[in-house]
Amino acid sequence: MASLELRLLGRFEARLKGGPAIDLPTKKTKLLLAYLALTPGEAHSRDKLCALLWSDRGDEQAHHSLRNALLALRKELGDAEPPPFVAERETIGLDTDAVEVDAVTFENLVAAGTREALEQASALYRGDLLEGISVRDPPFEEWLFYERQRLRDLALRAFEQLLVYQQEAGELEKAVETAQRLLKLEPAHEKTHRELMRFYADQGREAAALKQYQHCRAALERELGVKPGAETEQLYQDILQRHGGPPEKVASPAAMLKQAPRRWAAIGGGALLLVAAIVVAVWQLFPSPAPPPTELALGEAPALELPAKPSIAVLPFKNLSGDPEQEYFADGITEEIITELSRFRNLFVIAHHSVFTYKGKEVTVQQVARELGVQYVLEGSVRKEGERLRITAQLADATTGHHVWAESYDRDAKDIFAVQEEVTQKIVATVGSGEMGQVTRAGQERARRKATDNLEAYDYYLLGLWYKERWTKEDNATARRMVEKAIELDPEFARAYATLAWRHYWDWFFQWSESPAVSADRAFELAKRAVALDPSDAHPRWTLGAMYFWMRHQYEEGVFEYERALALNPNYADVLADWGLVLAFLGRAEEGIGVIENAMRLNPYYPDWYLWGLGTAFYNAQRYEEAIPALQKVQNHTADTRAYLAASYAQAGRAEEARAEVAEVLELDPEFSSAHWAEKQPYKNQADRDHYLDGLRKAGLPE
């Protein structure tokens, strides 16, 4: 039987079984006990605990502080029987049988998922983990941040499911109470606002339902800068009509919004600014189907230097289903694992574009590690048969050639999301051991993004990803239909909205749709919706940032979203490369060069548009002799890449080579006009635009 009871959800409280609360002497003793309690049965090295809680002190002083904290804990908990501590010479832990921890019990109850269990879990969640406690040690701060978010997300899931149970039982009063608790945790949870509106309306309390709509609208605007979705608006109109008009003494939504504090500036309306033919031509580099030049030398590339932090490449999982049409599913799983791993800022994760150059090739782990410059390589396979799924994964340390971890999963297909998360956590726990273990582990239980739990929706989403990579008008339309079906099956699937936004973006960009302006508006609204549904996912954030910058030239809003995306996913190579390109147009070219070079290291087999971005940044930084080789390496030139190359030659005093490039530009675009071309570039500063125009004129391009 447990001798020690710990309350960590909400305010910290420790007590011997059945006794009064114990007043521990210092904050660090509380935090040490809490950390050990959240990993019951696990032995932690003393070095690790010192690095976690006393990172600002020397080794000897940190160990002295740890000993003092343990002495204080033993003194206060000396009457506990059985003793809670399991201390060895080098390690410390807590006996699972001796300690009862509300947070651990809470997790187990949520995992059970029954109504009774969720009601108990709801009662246990009295607030955020270690509420009111903060500490200045960065490793512990990071661990505490992610643990708090993880448990908060579990609470949200518990409340959501409990709400369903209560609705099914017709217990409206209990459901209202649960919904209100959920909204305290996440004020912008639009679905719950709608449920409350329906509850109130079903009780004949239309005025309360209309008020709830106003709360919803204000919360979405305050937290995310967006408006309610179509379903919420329709419900509001239905209730309003039933009520017979707006309720008296209730502020209008517009008035509510005027009073609400805003996280960032409101998104203005105005005419849509189309990027001119120059930018269209530039972005045509994105879908280049040709292999990158580095792929031609696979197996011959020199070894890249290993990064300072743990580094990993995830090879494309093999499709063992015996059905070539299931290839998209294996590729999708690979990409999802890469995306999840890349969230950990203490890992170095190779981008999917580079690892997919090995798809279908017979290569060794050592070859991959040498060519991509990583220590660890993950290989795997997928067999999907009906409703069953078998996934194998093995992690190899290429420096030794040994497999350090291997696992196989035989699950229902609906468990794919849990398997992906488990693989990610196993990898992080494995490669994050040693000196960086305490830091990397802090990210292991990260704040979960709101993925779908609908397998059919996920299947359509993966099909959409498969078709989008083919870069034709027809395949873009097919991808759009697939993702629309995913959203139809799960209207809360944030990443599907972001992917659909890109499909409309390219319809606008390449003039594939009958009304590009409508496509642009649709892309922007879908991107905003994706962020509203999941502001913690980097992909929707990047999508919205790109829409702001490239479509609307709203620089401040675009920068905000790019920075949020990279804060959420620092290894996202495509976002980094795009961000470096954006910086080149914002007057921060030197900074942009470093960002793009970092993206190239994360994605060694980068696509053409990385080179265009790097060449543009070099030109804007007036480093012409470096811009020239970057732009020369572009395999699929457009008038834009040729124009930048011509301008670079001219500014470098290489007139003959500049004239040769001018001929190439005019062959690609006989109507080329330097003034028009420079005007349509998305430069924020006129001086940068003038510098570009000067290069075009010096090269001899027509005015």
Sequence and secondary structure as in RCSB ss.txt:
>XXXX:A:sequence
MASLELRLLGRFEARLKGGPAIDLPTKKTKLLLAYLALTPGEAHSRDKLCALLWSDRGDEQAHHSLRNALLALRK
ELGDAEPPPFVAERETIGLDTDAVEVDAVTFENLVAAGTREALEQASALYRGDLLEGISVRDPPFEEWLFYERQR
LRDLALRAFEQLLVYQQEAGELEKAVETAQRLLKLEPAHEKTHRELMRFYADQGREAAALKQYQHCRAALERELG
VKPGAETEQLYQDILQRHGGPPEKVASPAAMLKQAPRRWAAIGGGALLLVAAIVVAVWQLFPSPAPPPTELALGE
APALELPAKPSIAVLPFKNLSGDPEQEYFADGITEEIITELSRFRNLFVIAHHSVFTYKGKEVTVQQVARELGVQ
YVLEGSVRKEGERLRITAQLADATTGHHVWAESYDRDAKDIFAVQEEVTQKIVATVGSGEMGQVTRAGQERARRK
ATDNLEAYDYYLLGLWYKERWTKEDNATARRMVEKAIELDPEFARAYATLAWRHYWDWFFQWSESPAVSADRAFE
LAKRAVALDPSDAHPRWTLGAMYFWMRHQYEEGVFEYERALALNPNYADVLADWGLVLAFLGRAEEGIGVIENAM
RLNPYYPDWYLWGLGTAFYNAQRYEEAIPALQKVQNHTADTRAYLAASYAQAGRAEEARAEVAEVLELDPEFSSA
HWAEKQPYKNQADRDHYLDGLRKAGLPE
>XXXX:A:secstr
  SEEEE BSS EEEETTS EE  S HHHHHHHHHHHTSTT  EEHHHHHHHH TTS HHHHHHHHHHHHHHHHH
HTTT SS  EEE SSEEEE TTTEEEHHHHHHHHHHH  HHHHHHHHHH  SSBTTT   S HHHHHHHHHHHHH
HHHHHHHHHHHHHHHHHHTT HHHHHHHHHHHHHH TT HHHHHHHHHHHHHTT HHHHHHHHHHHHHHHHHHHS
    HHHHHHHHHHHHHHTSS TT   HHHHHHHS  SS            HHHHHHHTTTT  S  GGGGGTTT
S      SS EEEE   EE SS GGGHHHHHHHHHHHHHHHTT TTSEE  HHHHGGGTT    HHHHHHHHT S
EEEEEEEEEETTEEEEEEEEEETTTTEEEEEEEEEEEGGGHHHHHHHHHHHHHHHHT GGGHHHHGGGTT     
    HHHHHHHHHHHHHHTT SHHHHHHHHHHHHHHHHH TT HHHHHHHHHHHHHHHHTT SS HHHHHHHHHH
HHHHHHHH TT HHHHHHHHHIIIIIT  HHHHHHHHHHHHHH TT HHHHHHHHHHHHHTT HHHHHHHHHHHH
HHSTT  HHHHHHHHHHHHHTT HHHHHHHHHT SS  HHHHHHHHHHHHHTT HHHHHHHHHHHHHH TT  HH
HHHHHS  SSHHHHHHHHHHHHHHT   
